[in-house]
């Protein structure tokens, strides 16, 4: 089963995204901040990470850089999530090692297309709608 790590400091967002991803057949691991994300990535080795940018403790960009530095060979795809999409956010996210940017509120059909583009058909997961 394909595992996705959801990193967001808002419980309601984590819960909603978990439900939507589980409905599509994904296994889900969650983290509430960048520090937890770095640890969860090392422990669960997800197929993809949905990383909120603005979080306490350690923001999503710094967490992504630490994940990349810890295991450059694996190259787990990261989609940056942000509620405050500024013109340079995508550039900053890509520079930090993210593979894509997705603005909040989440457009799940677009998000599932991004996931499919990054990890393709993994196992029996149905990503198309």
C-alpha positions, 0 to 999 in steps of 0.5 A: 500500500502506498503511504503518504505523510501529511504534515500540517499544524491544523488538526482539522486539515490533517483529518480531512486530508487523511479521510480523502486520501484513505478513500482513495486507498492510501495509507496515511501517516501524519505529523503536526510540525516539521520536526515530527515530519523529519522523524516520521519520514525516517521511520515510515519512509512514505511514498510522498509527503504533503508538507504545509509550509507555515508551521511552528517549530520547524517550517515546511521548507526547512523540514524538506531541506533536512529530509533531503539532506538526511537521505538524498538517494531516496528522493521522496516527492514533496508537495508543498501546501500553503494557504498564503500563496505568494508569487515567489512561494513556488520558487522558494519551495522548489529551491528547498527541494519540494517537487510541486506547490499546492495552494490551500484550500486543497483542490483534491482533484488537482492534488490527486493529479499531482500525486499521480504525476509524482508517484504514478500508479503505485499498487492498486491505488485508484487515483483517477476520478 
